[in-house]
């Protein structure tokens, strides 16, 4: 049976792999209680994918608007300075999906999910 720490490590690895292999970017983990380096909350963007089945939960991805522009630029080959909002939204949704699918497999069985006891 996986522990909460093991699952957390697996999800961190999944996220780092998505960023490096799919986007050519480095993911930096931060504590959820951190303030995103002083970023204005109004400038933060969030994407979410819900997971249902044997395990129910959600994968959320949050970043600054500037980081979202870099992600969209890497994903679509756009200029980060002029990337349209539609590409930013698509890119963030895709990041949540790319991290969410393997996370779902990681937490599929009830006994492996740190949220279920």
N, C-alpha and C positions, 0 to 999 in steps of 0.2 A: 504494500500500500504506500502511495506517495504521501509525503507530508506537505503541509502548506508551504514550507520553505522550498521543497523540491519543485512544486508546481510553479511557485513564483520564479524560481530560477529558469524553468522551462519557458515560461512566458517571456521573460527577459531575453533569453536566447532567440526565441521566435522573432521578437521585435527587432533585435539587432540584426538578424539574418535578413529580414525583409528590407530594412533600411540599407544595408550594405549591398546585397545582391540585386535588389530591384530598383533602388534609387541612387546608389553610389554615394550615400550619405551616412554619417555616423549618428546613431541614436544615443542619446544621453539620458540615463535613468535619473529621475528625481523623486524625492519623497512626495507623496500626494499632498502632504500638508505644507510643502514648500510653496513659495509665492512666485514660481516661474521666473526667478531672477529679477523681481521687481516689476514684471510686466503688468500693464494696466489690464484688469480683468475684462474690460470692454474690448480689448484688442485680442483676446484669446478666442480661438475657434475650437469646436469639439465635434467629433464624429462618433457615432455609436452603432454597433451592430448587436442585436439581441440574439442570444443562443437559447433554443428551447429543445426539449427532449429529456433524456435521462438526467441531464444537468441543465438548469436554467440560470441564465445570468446575462451579462452584457460585457462587451469589450468596448471601452471608450478610449479615444485618442484625443489629446488636447495639445495644442501648440499655439504659438503666437502667429499673428497674421503674416509676419515676415517669414517665419519658418514654413508656413503653409504655401507661400509663394515659391519658396525654394523647392518644396516637395512637388508642387505642380509643374514647375519648370523642369525638374529632373524627369518627371513621369511623362510629360507631353512634349518635351523639347522646346518649350516656350521660353521667352525672355522673362525672367523673374520680375522685372520692372513693369512689364505690361501684361502679365498673365491675367486673363479675364476671370471674373468671379466664378463663372460656371466651371472652369477648369480647376479652380481651387476647391470648390465643393466636390467635384468628381474625384479629385486626387485624395482628399481626406476620407471620403467614403471608401475608396479603394484600399487605403492603408488599413482602415478598420476591418475590412473584409479579409485582407491578406494576413492580418494578425489573428482575426477571429476564427477563421477556419481551422488552423492548426491548434489554436487554443481550445476549440470545441472538442477536438480529438483528444487533447491532453486531459480534459476534464469530463470526458464522456461518461465514465463509470462513476457512480455516486461516491464510491469509496476513495476516489482520487481527488475529489474536489474539496478544497479547503473550506468552502462555504457551507457544505452539507455535512452533517454529522449523523 
